[in-house]
């Protein structure tokens, strides 16, 4: 089952019918120590039509439990997505929540914003 709340999807086991749900499940299963990841969005993943990988959008994913994840759409200001280790992906998720001011809407992220967020976590 997938529950929609604005731009955040709470993913439970029924969401494995979607390609992004299967991809996230496999990725986290292969990396049990990770709780965050950043990847390109899938077509139709988010409700806004222009949030596609072709337009530079990514999903930042936070694992809540084995089959529960939160996803937020983000777009980086530069063409290249920065390398995302656990700390950076965690910082990006927190930054996305902060920048959206709790409305959980899509945001654009500048490299300097990500550096600041990552610095606060160290």
Order of alpha helices (4+ residues) and beta strands (2+ residues): beta-beta-alpha-beta-beta-beta-alpha-beta-alpha
